[in-house]
Amino acid sequence: MTTTSISEHPTEAPLPWKTIFELIGRPSGAELPSVSLIARGPMAPFHILIATIISLRTKDEVTLTASRRLLEVAATPEALLQLPESRISELIYPAGFYRTKARNMLRCAEILVREYGGRTPDTATELLSLPGVGPKTANLVLGLGFGLPAICVDTHVHRIPNRAGWIATRNPEETETALKQILPQEHWIEINEILVYFGQHICTPQSPRCSVCPITNWCKRIGVKKTR
């Protein structure tokens, strides 16, 4: 079966993005995603870089705890370089692949200090050249760390627009490209925070809660076989 992108089958009318995001929202007092919470602190770009590396294949609550534990000990690339790899592994455990992540973070810190004077770069090309950094990490650093327009595509941002029929893509890279074609730039940074909460509590991977979904008027429920 051939998968097509949104550009080949455009939506009949532009989606009311502002209305959609306002309806989805995030209940007052609801916890932000772990990396967003880390981004509220000082040294945001570097801390986001570290937290996002830790977050790969790791539950959100583990990511937050592990990130805070490590950053309390080593808040800068220079400080991180003072720690042995085994100590970093210990601090971020039980994050998935914690030994590999510890190794990558040390290599990142070394490059940041040697090539950037300890600062975190603010371009996708430079960020993607760092060990352990993929598009998700780079875009979170650009968006949350520097306020630059970037779409971070995680499992929720990939699943929900495809389920709703806004796009038709096979992987996160295609999703980022397709969303850039239809989503106004003013919403690029916020889409991740909004859809992460929505995907965890309403538009869940299995048996989504369609009975209480506020955006059913703009959802085609593609691939949904069972709902609540």
N, C-alpha and C positions, 0 to 999 in steps of 0.2 A: 504494500500500500504506500502510495506517495504522499508525503506530508508537505503541505504548502504553508507559506508564511502569510501573515495578515495582509501584506501588501498585494498578494494575488487575489485575495477575496476580501476586499475592504468592507468594514461595517457599513450598514445602510445609512446610518447617520452618525455623526461624531458622538462619542460617549460623553455624558455629562460628568466628567471626572470630579469636579469640585463637589457635586451632589453625592456621588458614589463614596468619596472619601469621608465626607461629613457624616453620611449614614453609617458607614462602617465604624468610623471613629475609634476611640479607645476609652472605655469607661474611666471616669475620674478615679484616680487612685490606683489604677491598674499598673502593674509593673512593666517597665520598658524592657525590651530585649537586653540581654546582658551587655553587649557591646555598646549599645546606646547609653546605658548607665555609666559605663567606663568613660565614654566620650564626654560626659558632663564634668569630668575632673580636669586638673591641670595636665599639661603635656599630652593633650588629646591625640594628636596624630600618632605619636609613638605608642601610646597606650592602646589606641585602637588597633594598631598593627599587631601588637603582642596579643591582645585579647582575641582578635579574629583568627590568628594562627592557632591559638589554643582551642577555639570553638569548633574546628573541623571535626565532624563526627563525634561531637560531645554535647551532652544535654546542656541547656541554657543555664540551669542553676549551678552545674559543675563549672562551666566556663566562668561565670561571675566570681565564684569563690576562689577558683584557681588563679584567675587573673589578679584579683585583689591581693591574694597572698603573695604572689610573685612581685607585683609592683610596689608593695609595701617595703620589700627588701631591695628591689632594684628598679627605681623609677626612671632611670635614664639609660641610654645605650652604654655609656661609660661604666655605670654601676653594674649593669648586666654582665659586662665583660670580666668583672672581678669574681664572678661566681663560677665554680666548676660545673660542667654539664650535669653531673650527678645531683648537685644541689638544686639546679633548675628543674630537673626531672622530679625530684622529691616535692618541690613546691607546687608543681602543677598537677601532680597525681591526684585523682584518677582520670584526668582527661585522656581521651583516646590517643594512642600513639604518642604518649608523653615523652618517650626517649627521643623519637625522631623530631618532635616539635622543639624539644630543648636544644637539640643540635642545630636546627634551622634558626632558632632565635639567636643563638650565639653567633652564627655566621652572619645573620642580618645586622646584629649590633656591631660586629667587626667592620662590615662594609659601611654602615652609617657613620662610624667614627672616622674611618680611614678616608672615605671618599666624599662625605657630606658634612664633615665637622660636627657630627653628632645630631644633625637635624634629620627629619624624615622628609624624603623628597615628595613633591606635590604634582608629579605627572604620572600617568598610567604606565608609560614606558619604563620609567625608572623604578617604580614600585614592582612591576611585574618581573623585573630582573633580579629581585631579591629572593633568596632561598625560601621555599615554602609559601610564596605569595602567588595566588591566582587572581582571577578577575573579581571574585567576591570580596576578597581582602582589599585589593587595590581600590575598588569602588567605595567601600566603606570608609577607608582612610580619606579618599578624596572628598566624599560627601559630608561625613560627620566630622572629620578632622579639619578640613580646609573650607568647607562650604561650597565646594565646586560641584556643578551638576553632574551626577553619576548615578546610575541605577544599579543597586546591589541586588543580584538575583540569587536568592537561596531557594530551598525546596518549596516554600510557600509562594514566593513571587513567581516561580515557574509553574506550579500546579494551578493556582487559582485563576490567573488570566486564561490559561488553556481550558480549564473546566468551564469557565464562563463563556468561552467562545470568542473572547476579544482577540486572541491570537491562536495560531496553530503551529507549535514549534516542538522540536524533538529534544532539545537540550538547553541548558542555561545560556549558552553563548547565543543561540538563535533567539531565545526569549529576550535577552538584552537588546539585540538589534531590532526585533519586532516592536518592543515597547517604545523604543526611541522614535519609531515612526508614527505612533498614535498618541503617546502620552506627552502633554505639554511639559516643557522643561521645568516649570515651577513645581511639578510634583515628583520629579525624579528622585530627590533625596528622601522624601517622606514615604514613598510607596513601600519601602522595606519595613519600616516600623509599623505601618498600618496593617499590611497584609500578614506580618508575622503573628500579631495578636489575633487577627481575624482567623488565620489558618489554624491556630492552636485551640481556639475556643468555639468557632462557628463552622467554618469551611474546612473541617478536619479531613485528613487523607481518606479515612474510611467512615462511611455512614455520616456524612455532613448533616448539620442541624438546619436543614432547609426550612423547617417550619417556623424558625425564628430569624431567618436571614433577612436583613433589611434591603438587599439589592437583588431580589429575585426577578425584578423587571428587566434586569440587564444580565441575566445568567441563563445560558442554554443547558446547563447541567451535563455537559459532554462527559461521557464515561461514568456517570453516576448511576449505580444500580440499586443502591439502598440508601434511604435518608431517614432522618429522625424529625 
